[in-house]
């Protein structure tokens, strides 16, 4: 089942919508997986935020 992910960088939360009523809220200590779309994919939220907030 595909899902939609909304990322809110300032609150460090990711909302994963499986449907309008099935929503998971992920925080820095959680992991995001690829589900049925990309089996085996997993990324920690902390690593995602580190990648986008590193100074240039």
ABEGO torsion letter per residue (X at the ends): XBBBBBBBAAAGBBBBBABAABBBBBBAABBBBAEAABBGBBBBAAAAAAAAABBX
